[in-house]
């Protein structure tokens, strides 16, 4: 089987495209996780199940994801003056 230059170029293009698409998806997921982490730090109440993406708020209540009671955030950072409140 003879491999032509055009075939090699197409194979490289496909490989580069799929690698780039994977990297972009990974970066978007990483940014989302980082944003969630920062939002949890600035919330007074958090879900004890740390993997709940929406499990935080500034008043007592239930986690919208797992329905557990939100608890005081021991690592709360006041967003106004960036002070840490260890409850």
PDB file of N, CA, C and O in Angstrom:
ATOM      1  N   UNK A   1       0.845  -1.169   0.000  1.00  0.00           N
ATOM      2  CA  UNK A   1       0.000   0.000   0.000  1.00  0.00           C
ATOM      3  C   UNK A   1       0.894   1.237   0.000  1.00  0.00           C
ATOM      4  O   UNK A   1       1.828   1.342   0.795  1.00  0.00           O
ATOM      5  N   UNK A   2       0.602   2.146  -0.880  1.00  0.00           N
ATOM      6  CA  UNK A   2       1.404   3.357  -1.025  1.00  0.00           C
ATOM      7  C   UNK A   2       0.731   4.513  -0.279  1.00  0.00           C
ATOM      8  O   UNK A   2      -0.460   4.770  -0.454  1.00  0.00           O
ATOM      9  N   UNK A   3       1.506   5.194   0.546  1.00  0.00           N
ATOM     10  CA  UNK A   3       0.996   6.342   1.296  1.00  0.00           C
ATOM     11  C   UNK A   3       1.429   7.604   0.571  1.00  0.00           C
ATOM     12  O   UNK A   3       2.612   7.801   0.293  1.00  0.00           O
ATOM     13  N   UNK A   4       0.474   8.441   0.275  1.00  0.00           N
ATOM     14  CA  UNK A   4       0.785   9.686  -0.428  1.00  0.00           C
ATOM     15  C   UNK A   4       0.940  10.828   0.564  1.00  0.00           C
ATOM     16  O   UNK A   4       0.544  10.724   1.725  1.00  0.00           O
ATOM     17  N   UNK A   5       1.510  11.895   0.093  1.00  0.00           N
ATOM     18  CA  UNK A   5       1.679  13.083   0.931  1.00  0.00           C
ATOM     19  C   UNK A   5       0.349  13.644   1.380  1.00  0.00           C
ATOM     20  O   UNK A   5       0.217  14.135   2.501  1.00  0.00           O
ATOM     21  N   UNK A   6      -0.645  13.569   0.495  1.00  0.00           N
ATOM     22  CA  UNK A   6      -1.979  14.070   0.834  1.00  0.00           C
ATOM     23  C   UNK A   6      -2.584  13.240   1.968  1.00  0.00           C
ATOM     24  O   UNK A   6      -3.234  13.788   2.858  1.00  0.00           O
ATOM     25  N   UNK A   7      -2.375  11.942   1.942  1.00  0.00           N
ATOM     26  CA  UNK A   7      -2.894  11.061   2.990  1.00  0.00           C
ATOM     27  C   UNK A   7      -2.257  11.366   4.337  1.00  0.00           C
ATOM     28  O   UNK A   7      -2.935  11.357   5.366  1.00  0.00           O
ATOM     29  N   UNK A   8      -0.965  11.633   4.333  1.00  0.00           N
ATOM     30  CA  UNK A   8      -0.254  11.967   5.577  1.00  0.00           C
ATOM     31  C   UNK A   8      -0.755  13.289   6.139  1.00  0.00           C
ATOM     32  O   UNK A   8      -0.974  13.425   7.343  1.00  0.00           O
ATOM     33  N   UNK A   9      -0.933  14.256   5.251  1.00  0.00           N
ATOM     34  CA  UNK A   9      -1.420  15.568   5.694  1.00  0.00           C
ATOM     35  C   UNK A   9      -2.818  15.442   6.294  1.00  0.00           C
ATOM     36  O   UNK A   9      -3.106  16.049   7.325  1.00  0.00           O
ATOM     37  N   UNK A  10      -3.681  14.664   5.662  1.00  0.00           N
ATOM     38  CA  UNK A  10      -5.040  14.485   6.178  1.00  0.00           C
ATOM     39  C   UNK A  10      -5.016  13.778   7.532  1.00  0.00           C
ATOM     40  O   UNK A  10      -5.779  14.132   8.431  1.00  0.00           O
ATOM     41  N   UNK A  11      -4.146  12.786   7.679  1.00  0.00           N
ATOM     42  CA  UNK A  11      -4.040  12.060   8.943  1.00  0.00           C
ATOM     43  C   UNK A  11      -3.545  12.997  10.050  1.00  0.00           C
ATOM     44  O   UNK A  11      -4.065  12.965  11.165  1.00  0.00           O
ATOM     45  N   UNK A  12      -2.549  13.826   9.748  1.00  0.00           N
ATOM     46  CA  UNK A  12      -2.043  14.780  10.730  1.00  0.00           C
ATOM     47  C   UNK A  12      -3.110  15.801  11.119  1.00  0.00           C
ATOM     48  O   UNK A  12      -3.262  16.144  12.291  1.00  0.00           O
ATOM     49  N   UNK A  13      -3.845  16.281  10.116  1.00  0.00           N
ATOM     50  CA  UNK A  13      -4.904  17.246  10.381  1.00  0.00           C
ATOM     51  C   UNK A  13      -5.947  16.642  11.314  1.00  0.00           C
ATOM     52  O   UNK A  13      -6.359  17.285  12.280  1.00  0.00           O
ATOM     53  N   UNK A  14      -6.376  15.417  11.037  1.00  0.00           N
ATOM     54  CA  UNK A  14      -7.377  14.752  11.875  1.00  0.00           C
ATOM     55  C   UNK A  14      -6.865  14.582  13.298  1.00  0.00           C
ATOM     56  O   UNK A  14      -7.596  14.823  14.258  1.00  0.00           O
ATOM     57  N   UNK A  15      -5.594  14.164  13.436  1.00  0.00           N
ATOM     58  CA  UNK A  15      -5.007  13.961  14.752  1.00  0.00           C
ATOM     59  C   UNK A  15      -4.937  15.278  15.524  1.00  0.00           C
ATOM     60  O   UNK A  15      -5.308  15.327  16.696  1.00  0.00           O
ATOM     61  N   UNK A  16      -4.472  16.328  14.888  1.00  0.00           N
ATOM     62  CA  UNK A  16      -4.361  17.633  15.538  1.00  0.00           C
ATOM     63  C   UNK A  16      -5.730  18.178  15.916  1.00  0.00           C
ATOM     64  O   UNK A  16      -5.894  18.753  16.992  1.00  0.00           O
ATOM     65  N   UNK A  17      -6.712  18.001  15.040  1.00  0.00           N
ATOM     66  CA  UNK A  17      -8.055  18.489  15.332  1.00  0.00           C
ATOM     67  C   UNK A  17      -8.640  17.773  16.535  1.00  0.00           C
ATOM     68  O   UNK A  17      -9.193  18.417  17.426  1.00  0.00           O
ATOM     69  N   UNK A  18      -8.530  16.458  16.576  1.00  0.00           N
ATOM     70  CA  UNK A  18      -9.122  15.716  17.685  1.00  0.00           C
ATOM     71  C   UNK A  18      -8.396  16.012  18.997  1.00  0.00           C
ATOM     72  O   UNK A  18      -9.034  16.080  20.048  1.00  0.00           O
ATOM     73  N   UNK A  19      -7.076  16.188  18.955  1.00  0.00           N
ATOM     74  CA  UNK A  19      -6.329  16.525  20.168  1.00  0.00           C
ATOM     75  C   UNK A  19      -6.721  17.914  20.668  1.00  0.00           C
ATOM     76  O   UNK A  19      -6.888  18.108  21.872  1.00  0.00           O
ATOM     77  N   UNK A  20      -6.867  18.865  19.779  1.00  0.00           N
ATOM     78  CA  UNK A  20      -7.234  20.229  20.150  1.00  0.00           C
ATOM     79  C   UNK A  20      -8.637  20.255  20.743  1.00  0.00           C
ATOM     80  O   UNK A  20      -8.877  20.936  21.740  1.00  0.00           O
ATOM     81  N   UNK A  21      -9.562  19.519  20.138  1.00  0.00           N
ATOM     82  CA  UNK A  21     -10.930  19.482  20.643  1.00  0.00           C
ATOM     83  C   UNK A  21     -10.964  18.902  22.056  1.00  0.00           C
ATOM     84  O   UNK A  21     -11.687  19.406  22.915  1.00  0.00           O
ATOM     85  N   UNK A  22     -10.185  17.843  22.300  1.00  0.00           N
ATOM     86  CA  UNK A  22     -10.105  17.241  23.629  1.00  0.00           C
ATOM     87  C   UNK A  22      -9.520  18.230  24.632  1.00  0.00           C
ATOM     88  O   UNK A  22     -10.031  18.347  25.745  1.00  0.00           O
ATOM     89  N   UNK A  23      -8.464  18.941  24.261  1.00  0.00           N
ATOM     90  CA  UNK A  23      -7.846  19.923  25.164  1.00  0.00           C
ATOM     91  C   UNK A  23      -8.819  21.044  25.522  1.00  0.00           C
ATOM     92  O   UNK A  23      -8.867  21.486  26.670  1.00  0.00           O
ATOM     93  N   UNK A  24      -9.589  21.499  24.543  1.00  0.00           N
ATOM     94  CA  UNK A  24     -10.548  22.571  24.794  1.00  0.00           C
ATOM     95  C   UNK A  24     -11.619  22.101  25.774  1.00  0.00           C
ATOM     96  O   UNK A  24     -11.969  22.824  26.706  1.00  0.00           O
ATOM     97  N   UNK A  25     -12.142  20.886  25.564  1.00  0.00           N
ATOM     98  CA  UNK A  25     -13.156  20.355  26.483  1.00  0.00           C
ATOM     99  C   UNK A  25     -12.592  20.228  27.892  1.00  0.00           C
ATOM    100  O   UNK A  25     -13.282  20.543  28.862  1.00  0.00           O
ATOM    101  N   UNK A  26     -11.335  19.766  28.021  1.00  0.00           N
ATOM    102  CA  UNK A  26     -10.718  19.606  29.330  1.00  0.00           C
ATOM    103  C   UNK A  26     -10.532  20.959  30.011  1.00  0.00           C
ATOM    104  O   UNK A  26     -10.771  21.085  31.213  1.00  0.00           O
ATOM    105  N   UNK A  27     -10.104  21.980  29.249  1.00  0.00           N
ATOM    106  CA  UNK A  27      -9.903  23.306  29.826  1.00  0.00           C
ATOM    107  C   UNK A  27     -11.220  23.914  30.295  1.00  0.00           C
ATOM    108  O   UNK A  27     -11.264  24.580  31.329  1.00  0.00           O
ATOM    109  N   UNK A  28     -12.291  23.689  29.540  1.00  0.00           N
ATOM    110  CA  UNK A  28     -13.608  24.196  29.939  1.00  0.00           C
ATOM    111  C   UNK A  28     -14.048  23.512  31.223  1.00  0.00           C
ATOM    112  O   UNK A  28     -14.560  24.174  32.125  1.00  0.00           O
ATOM    113  N   UNK A  29     -13.859  22.192  31.326  1.00  0.00           N
ATOM    114  CA  UNK A  29     -14.222  21.467  32.542  1.00  0.00           C
ATOM    115  C   UNK A  29     -13.390  21.949  33.725  1.00  0.00           C
ATOM    116  O   UNK A  29     -13.922  22.127  34.821  1.00  0.00           O
ATOM    117  N   UNK A  30     -12.077  22.165  33.515  1.00  0.00           N
ATOM    118  CA  UNK A  30     -11.205  22.650  34.590  1.00  0.00           C
ATOM    119  C   UNK A  30     -11.632  24.036  35.055  1.00  0.00           C
ATOM    120  O   UNK A  30     -11.638  24.313  36.254  1.00  0.00           O
ATOM    121  N   UNK A  31     -11.991  24.913  34.111  1.00  0.00           N
ATOM    122  CA  UNK A  31     -12.422  26.264  34.467  1.00  0.00           C
ATOM    123  C   UNK A  31     -13.724  26.207  35.260  1.00  0.00           C
ATOM    124  O   UNK A  31     -13.908  26.967  36.211  1.00  0.00           O
ATOM    125  N   UNK A  32     -14.619  25.315  34.873  1.00  0.00           N
ATOM    126  CA  UNK A  32     -15.879  25.167  35.590  1.00  0.00           C
ATOM    127  C   UNK A  32     -15.647  24.687  37.016  1.00  0.00           C
ATOM    128  O   UNK A  32     -16.292  25.173  37.946  1.00  0.00           O
ATOM    129  N   UNK A  33     -14.733  23.740  37.197  1.00  0.00           N
ATOM    130  CA  UNK A  33     -14.414  23.239  38.538  1.00  0.00           C
ATOM    131  C   UNK A  33     -13.778  24.335  39.386  1.00  0.00           C
ATOM    132  O   UNK A  33     -14.082  24.456  40.573  1.00  0.00           O
ATOM    133  N   UNK A  34     -12.900  25.129  38.790  1.00  0.00           N
ATOM    134  CA  UNK A  34     -12.259  26.223  39.520  1.00  0.00           C
ATOM    135  C   UNK A  34     -13.292  27.267  39.930  1.00  0.00           C
ATOM    136  O   UNK A  34     -13.269  27.753  41.061  1.00  0.00           O
ATOM    137  N   UNK A  35     -14.189  27.612  39.025  1.00  0.00           N
ATOM    138  CA  UNK A  35     -15.225  28.595  39.336  1.00  0.00           C
ATOM    139  C   UNK A  35     -16.117  28.079  40.468  1.00  0.00           C
ATOM    140  O   UNK A  35     -16.474  28.836  41.370  1.00  0.00           O
ATOM    141  N   UNK A  36     -16.477  26.800  40.423  1.00  0.00           N
ATOM    142  CA  UNK A  36     -17.291  26.204  41.482  1.00  0.00           C
ATOM    143  C   UNK A  36     -16.563  26.250  42.815  1.00  0.00           C
ATOM    144  O   UNK A  36     -17.172  26.542  43.844  1.00  0.00           O
ATOM    145  N   UNK A  37     -15.256  25.964  42.807  1.00  0.00           N
ATOM    146  CA  UNK A  37     -14.449  26.000  44.031  1.00  0.00           C
ATOM    147  C   UNK A  37     -14.452  27.405  44.634  1.00  0.00           C
ATOM    148  O   UNK A  37     -14.637  27.560  45.841  1.00  0.00           O
ATOM    149  N   UNK A  38     -14.252  28.420  43.808  1.00  0.00           N
ATOM    150  CA  UNK A  38     -14.217  29.808  44.282  1.00  0.00           C
ATOM    151  C   UNK A  38     -15.581  30.212  44.828  1.00  0.00           C
ATOM    152  O   UNK A  38     -15.660  30.861  45.871  1.00  0.00           O
ATOM    153  N   UNK A  39     -16.649  29.838  44.141  1.00  0.00           N
ATOM    154  CA  UNK A  39     -17.989  30.177  44.611  1.00  0.00           C
ATOM    155  C   UNK A  39     -18.285  29.514  45.948  1.00  0.00           C
ATOM    156  O   UNK A  39     -18.919  30.121  46.810  1.00  0.00           O
ATOM    157  N   UNK A  40     -17.833  28.274  46.135  1.00  0.00           N
ATOM    158  CA  UNK A  40     -18.032  27.580  47.417  1.00  0.00           C
ATOM    159  C   UNK A  40     -17.270  28.282  48.534  1.00  0.00           C
ATOM    160  O   UNK A  40     -17.765  28.346  49.659  1.00  0.00           O
ATOM    161  N   UNK A  41     -16.080  28.811  48.255  1.00  0.00           N
ATOM    162  CA  UNK A  41     -15.294  29.511  49.265  1.00  0.00           C
ATOM    163  C   UNK A  41     -16.001  30.767  49.750  1.00  0.00           C
ATOM    164  O   UNK A  41     -15.852  31.151  50.910  1.00  0.00           O
ATOM    165  N   UNK A  42     -16.771  31.413  48.874  1.00  0.00           N
ATOM    166  CA  UNK A  42     -17.452  32.657  49.206  1.00  0.00           C
ATOM    167  C   UNK A  42     -18.890  32.437  49.675  1.00  0.00           C
ATOM    168  O   UNK A  42     -19.637  33.402  49.836  1.00  0.00           O
ATOM    169  N   UNK A  43     -19.285  31.189  49.896  1.00  0.00           N
ATOM    170  CA  UNK A  43     -20.633  30.880  50.368  1.00  0.00           C
ATOM    171  C   UNK A  43     -20.605  30.592  51.867  1.00  0.00           C
ATOM    172  O   UNK A  43     -19.720  29.887  52.353  1.00  0.00           O
ATOM    173  N   UNK A  44     -21.574  31.138  52.593  1.00  0.00           N
ATOM    174  CA  UNK A  44     -21.627  30.920  54.038  1.00  0.00           C
ATOM    175  C   UNK A  44     -22.060  29.496  54.381  1.00  0.00           C
ATOM    176  O   UNK A  44     -21.671  28.954  55.415  1.00  0.00           O
ATOM    177  N   UNK A  45     -22.866  28.897  53.507  1.00  0.00           N
ATOM    178  CA  UNK A  45     -23.362  27.541  53.738  1.00  0.00           C
ATOM    179  C   UNK A  45     -23.028  26.660  52.538  1.00  0.00           C
ATOM    180  O   UNK A  45     -23.150  27.087  51.389  1.00  0.00           O
ATOM    181  N   UNK A  46     -22.607  25.433  52.814  1.00  0.00           N
ATOM    182  CA  UNK A  46     -22.233  24.500  51.751  1.00  0.00           C
ATOM    183  C   UNK A  46     -22.837  23.129  52.029  1.00  0.00           C
ATOM    184  O   UNK A  46     -23.195  22.804  53.162  1.00  0.00           O
ATOM    185  N   UNK A  47     -22.940  22.347  50.984  1.00  0.00           N
ATOM    186  CA  UNK A  47     -23.401  20.970  51.114  1.00  0.00           C
ATOM    187  C   UNK A  47     -22.249  20.125  51.650  1.00  0.00           C
ATOM    188  O   UNK A  47     -21.113  20.292  51.207  1.00  0.00           O
ATOM    189  N   UNK A  48     -22.520  19.215  52.601  1.00  0.00           N
ATOM    190  CA  UNK A  48     -21.450  18.354  53.099  1.00  0.00           C
ATOM    191  C   UNK A  48     -20.910  17.406  52.026  1.00  0.00           C
ATOM    192  O   UNK A  48     -19.796  16.897  52.149  1.00  0.00           O
ATOM    193  N   UNK A  49     -21.699  17.170  50.979  1.00  0.00           N
ATOM    194  CA  UNK A  49     -21.235  16.351  49.857  1.00  0.00           C
ATOM    195  C   UNK A  49     -20.525  17.294  48.884  1.00  0.00           C
ATOM    196  O   UNK A  49     -21.180  17.958  48.081  1.00  0.00           O
ATOM    197  N   UNK A  50     -19.218  17.359  48.947  1.00  0.00           N
ATOM    198  CA  UNK A  50     -18.468  18.371  48.194  1.00  0.00           C
ATOM    199  C   UNK A  50     -18.574  18.215  46.683  1.00  0.00           C
ATOM    200  O   UNK A  50     -18.233  19.142  45.949  1.00  0.00           O
ATOM    201  N   UNK A  51     -19.033  17.072  46.203  1.00  0.00           N
ATOM    202  CA  UNK A  51     -19.122  16.900  44.751  1.00  0.00           C
ATOM    203  C   UNK A  51     -20.402  17.470  44.148  1.00  0.00           C
ATOM    204  O   UNK A  51     -20.561  17.451  42.928  1.00  0.00           O
ATOM    205  N   UNK A  52     -21.316  17.975  44.970  1.00  0.00           N
ATOM    206  CA  UNK A  52     -22.536  18.598  44.449  1.00  0.00           C
ATOM    207  C   UNK A  52     -22.168  19.938  43.805  1.00  0.00           C
ATOM    208  O   UNK A  52     -21.655  20.823  44.489  1.00  0.00           O
ATOM    209  N   UNK A  53     -22.417  20.099  42.518  1.00  0.00           N
ATOM    210  CA  UNK A  53     -21.985  21.326  41.837  1.00  0.00           C
ATOM    211  C   UNK A  53     -22.716  22.581  42.283  1.00  0.00           C
ATOM    212  O   UNK A  53     -22.162  23.676  42.178  1.00  0.00           O
ATOM    213  N   UNK A  54     -23.937  22.458  42.774  1.00  0.00           N
ATOM    214  CA  UNK A  54     -24.721  23.632  43.171  1.00  0.00           C
ATOM    215  C   UNK A  54     -24.983  23.671  44.670  1.00  0.00           C
ATOM    216  O   UNK A  54     -25.895  24.364  45.122  1.00  0.00           O
ATOM    217  N   UNK A  55     -24.200  22.939  45.438  1.00  0.00           N
ATOM    218  CA  UNK A  55     -24.446  22.796  46.867  1.00  0.00           C
ATOM    219  C   UNK A  55     -23.844  23.885  47.720  1.00  0.00           C
ATOM    220  O   UNK A  55     -22.981  23.607  48.552  1.00  0.00           O
ATOM    221  N   UNK A  56     -24.278  25.120  47.537  1.00  0.00           N
ATOM    222  CA  UNK A  56     -23.800  26.223  48.364  1.00  0.00           C
ATOM    223  C   UNK A  56     -24.797  27.366  48.318  1.00  0.00           C
ATOM    224  O   UNK A  56     -25.611  27.455  47.399  1.00  0.00           O
ATOM    225  N   UNK A  57     -24.730  28.235  49.307  1.00  0.00           N
ATOM    226  CA  UNK A  57     -25.617  29.393  49.365  1.00  0.00           C
ATOM    227  C   UNK A  57     -25.255  30.268  50.543  1.00  0.00           C
ATOM    228  O   UNK A  57     -24.370  29.922  51.326  1.00  0.00           O
ATOM    229  N   UNK A  58     -25.917  31.379  50.678  1.00  0.00           N
ATOM    230  CA  UNK A  58     -25.622  32.320  51.759  1.00  0.00           C
ATOM    231  C   UNK A  58     -26.659  32.290  52.871  1.00  0.00           C
ATOM    232  O   UNK A  58     -26.641  33.140  53.761  1.00  0.00           O
ATOM    233  N   UNK A  59     -27.554  31.328  52.826  1.00  0.00           N
ATOM    234  CA  UNK A  59     -28.521  31.141  53.912  1.00  0.00           C
ATOM    235  C   UNK A  59     -28.782  29.651  54.073  1.00  0.00           C
ATOM    236  O   UNK A  59     -28.580  28.879  53.136  1.00  0.00           O
ATOM    237  N   UNK A  60     -29.230  29.243  55.255  1.00  0.00           N
ATOM    238  CA  UNK A  60     -29.502  27.823  55.472  1.00  0.00           C
ATOM    239  C   UNK A  60     -30.568  27.319  54.502  1.00  0.00           C
ATOM    240  O   UNK A  60     -31.425  28.077  54.047  1.00  0.00           O
ATOM    241  N   UNK A  61     -30.497  26.052  54.204  1.00  0.00           N
ATOM    242  CA  UNK A  61     -31.480  25.462  53.301  1.00  0.00           C
ATOM    243  C   UNK A  61     -31.053  24.061  52.898  1.00  0.00           C
ATOM    244  O   UNK A  61     -30.243  23.424  53.572  1.00  0.00           O
ATOM    245  N   UNK A  62     -31.603  23.595  51.800  1.00  0.00           N
ATOM    246  CA  UNK A  62     -31.297  22.265  51.279  1.00  0.00           C
ATOM    247  C   UNK A  62     -30.450  22.389  50.020  1.00  0.00           C
ATOM    248  O   UNK A  62     -30.586  23.344  49.255  1.00  0.00           O
ATOM    249  N   UNK A  63     -29.578  21.415  49.818  1.00  0.00           N
ATOM    250  CA  UNK A  63     -28.789  21.350  48.588  1.00  0.00           C
ATOM    251  C   UNK A  63     -29.737  21.007  47.437  1.00  0.00           C
ATOM    252  O   UNK A  63     -30.502  20.048  47.536  1.00  0.00           O
ATOM    253  N   UNK A  64     -29.695  21.775  46.353  1.00  0.00           N
ATOM    254  CA  UNK A  64     -30.591  21.490  45.235  1.00  0.00           C
ATOM    255  C   UNK A  64     -30.248  20.180  44.518  1.00  0.00           C
ATOM    256  O   UNK A  64     -31.078  19.634  43.791  1.00  0.00           O
ATOM    257  N   UNK A  65     -29.034  19.679  44.721  1.00  0.00           N
ATOM    258  CA  UNK A  65     -28.612  18.460  44.030  1.00  0.00           C
ATOM    259  C   UNK A  65     -28.970  17.189  44.810  1.00  0.00           C
ATOM    260  O   UNK A  65     -29.604  16.286  44.265  1.00  0.00           O
ATOM    261  N   UNK A  66     -28.566  17.119  46.084  1.00  0.00           N
ATOM    262  CA  UNK A  66     -28.750  15.878  46.853  1.00  0.00           C
ATOM    263  C   UNK A  66     -29.789  16.020  47.961  1.00  0.00           C
ATOM    264  O   UNK A  66     -30.107  15.036  48.628  1.00  0.00           O
ATOM    265  N   UNK A  67     -30.326  17.221  48.173  1.00  0.00           N
ATOM    266  CA  UNK A  67     -31.374  17.510  49.165  1.00  0.00           C
ATOM    267  C   UNK A  67     -30.919  17.400  50.618  1.00  0.00           C
ATOM    268  O   UNK A  67     -31.755  17.365  51.521  1.00  0.00           O
ATOM    269  N   UNK A  68     -29.610  17.346  50.859  1.00  0.00           N
ATOM    270  CA  UNK A  68     -29.098  17.357  52.233  1.00  0.00           C
ATOM    271  C   UNK A  68     -29.121  18.793  52.754  1.00  0.00           C
ATOM    272  O   UNK A  68     -29.115  19.741  51.969  1.00  0.00           O
ATOM    273  N   UNK A  69     -29.147  18.952  54.081  1.00  0.00           N
ATOM    274  CA  UNK A  69     -29.101  20.283  54.683  1.00  0.00           C
ATOM    275  C   UNK A  69     -27.735  20.914  54.450  1.00  0.00           C
ATOM    276  O   UNK A  69     -26.703  20.260  54.602  1.00  0.00           O
ATOM    277  N   UNK A  70     -27.737  22.197  54.079  1.00  0.00           N
ATOM    278  CA  UNK A  70     -26.481  22.935  53.965  1.00  0.00           C
ATOM    279  C   UNK A  70     -25.941  23.194  55.364  1.00  0.00           C
ATOM    280  O   UNK A  70     -26.709  23.419  56.299  1.00  0.00           O
ATOM    281  N   UNK A  71     -24.619  23.163  55.505  1.00  0.00           N
ATOM    282  CA  UNK A  71     -23.968  23.393  56.803  1.00  0.00           C
ATOM    283  C   UNK A  71     -23.087  24.637  56.696  1.00  0.00           C
ATOM    284  O   UNK A  71     -22.732  25.065  55.597  1.00  0.00           O
ATOM    285  N   UNK A  72     -22.737  25.214  57.855  1.00  0.00           N
ATOM    286  CA  UNK A  72     -21.839  26.371  57.843  1.00  0.00           C
ATOM    287  C   UNK A  72     -20.521  26.003  57.162  1.00  0.00           C
ATOM    288  O   UNK A  72     -19.957  24.936  57.405  1.00  0.00           O
ATOM    289  N   UNK A  73     -20.053  26.887  56.323  1.00  0.00           N
ATOM    290  CA  UNK A  73     -18.806  26.672  55.589  1.00  0.00           C
ATOM    291  C   UNK A  73     -17.625  26.998  56.500  1.00  0.00           C
ATOM    292  O   UNK A  73     -17.433  28.157  56.869  1.00  0.00           O
ATOM    293  N   UNK A  74     -16.839  25.997  56.862  1.00  0.00           N
ATOM    294  CA  UNK A  74     -15.708  26.234  57.774  1.00  0.00           C
ATOM    295  C   UNK A  74     -14.583  27.009  57.093  1.00  0.00           C
ATOM    296  O   UNK A  74     -13.709  27.546  57.773  1.00  0.00           O
ATOM    297  N   UNK A  75     -14.592  27.075  55.768  1.00  0.00           N
ATOM    298  CA  UNK A  75     -13.557  27.805  55.020  1.00  0.00           C
ATOM    299  C   UNK A  75     -14.115  29.061  54.356  1.00  0.00           C
ATOM    300  O   UNK A  75     -13.596  29.510  53.335  1.00  0.00           O
ATOM    301  N   UNK A  76     -15.166  29.622  54.933  1.00  0.00           N
ATOM    302  CA  UNK A  76     -15.832  30.794  54.346  1.00  0.00           C
ATOM    303  C   UNK A  76     -14.876  31.972  54.219  1.00  0.00           C
ATOM    304  O   UNK A  76     -14.192  32.332  55.177  1.00  0.00           O
ATOM    305  N   UNK A  77     -14.833  32.569  53.029  1.00  0.00           N
ATOM    306  CA  UNK A  77     -14.048  33.778  52.767  1.00  0.00           C
ATOM    307  C   UNK A  77     -15.038  34.884  52.420  1.00  0.00           C
ATOM    308  O   UNK A  77     -15.787  34.776  51.449  1.00  0.00           O
ATOM    309  N   UNK A  78     -15.036  35.931  53.209  1.00  0.00           N
ATOM    310  CA  UNK A  78     -15.929  37.057  52.971  1.00  0.00           C
ATOM    311  C   UNK A  78     -15.523  37.740  51.664  1.00  0.00           C
ATOM    312  O   UNK A  78     -14.401  38.235  51.558  1.00  0.00           O
ATOM    313  N   UNK A  79     -16.410  37.776  50.672  1.00  0.00           N
ATOM    314  CA  UNK A  79     -16.042  38.367  49.373  1.00  0.00           C
ATOM    315  C   UNK A  79     -15.854  39.872  49.415  1.00  0.00           C
ATOM    316  O   UNK A  79     -15.238  40.438  48.512  1.00  0.00           O
ATOM    317  N   UNK A  80     -16.374  40.538  50.451  1.00  0.00           N
ATOM    318  CA  UNK A  80     -16.238  41.993  50.548  1.00  0.00           C
ATOM    319  C   UNK A  80     -14.810  42.392  50.904  1.00  0.00           C
ATOM    320  O   UNK A  80     -14.231  43.274  50.271  1.00  0.00           O
ATOM    321  N   UNK A  81     -14.246  41.741  51.915  1.00  0.00           N
ATOM    322  CA  UNK A  81     -12.896  42.129  52.336  1.00  0.00           C
ATOM    323  C   UNK A  81     -11.910  40.962  52.348  1.00  0.00           C
ATOM    324  O   UNK A  81     -10.828  41.085  52.922  1.00  0.00           O
ATOM    325  N   UNK A  82     -12.257  39.842  51.732  1.00  0.00           N
ATOM    326  CA  UNK A  82     -11.392  38.668  51.598  1.00  0.00           C
ATOM    327  C   UNK A  82     -10.815  38.181  52.925  1.00  0.00           C
ATOM    328  O   UNK A  82      -9.664  37.749  52.982  1.00  0.00           O
ATOM    329  N   UNK A  83     -11.609  38.250  53.987  1.00  0.00           N
ATOM    330  CA  UNK A  83     -11.151  37.710  55.263  1.00  0.00           C
ATOM    331  C   UNK A  83     -11.712  36.311  55.438  1.00  0.00           C
ATOM    332  O   UNK A  83     -12.829  36.016  55.010  1.00  0.00           O
ATOM    333  N   UNK A  84     -10.929  35.458  56.067  1.00  0.00           N
ATOM    334  CA  UNK A  84     -11.324  34.082  56.287  1.00  0.00           C
ATOM    335  C   UNK A  84     -12.022  33.975  57.632  1.00  0.00           C
ATOM    336  O   UNK A  84     -11.515  34.462  58.642  1.00  0.00           O
ATOM    337  N   UNK A  85     -13.183  33.338  57.644  1.00  0.00           N
ATOM    338  CA  UNK A  85     -13.940  33.119  58.873  1.00  0.00           C
ATOM    339  C   UNK A  85     -13.946  31.617  59.150  1.00  0.00           C
ATOM    340  O   UNK A  85     -14.677  30.875  58.494  1.00  0.00           O
ATOM    341  N   UNK A  86     -13.164  31.170  60.084  1.00  0.00           N
ATOM    342  CA  UNK A  86     -13.173  29.759  60.451  1.00  0.00           C
ATOM    343  C   UNK A  86     -14.250  29.547  61.512  1.00  0.00           C
ATOM    344  O   UNK A  86     -14.086  29.920  62.674  1.00  0.00           O
ATOM    345  N   UNK A  87     -15.353  28.941  61.085  1.00  0.00           N
ATOM    346  CA  UNK A  87     -16.485  28.710  61.995  1.00  0.00           C
ATOM    347  C   UNK A  87     -16.253  27.481  62.829  1.00  0.00           C
ATOM    348  O   UNK A  87     -17.096  27.126  63.653  1.00  0.00           O
TER     349      UNK A  87
END
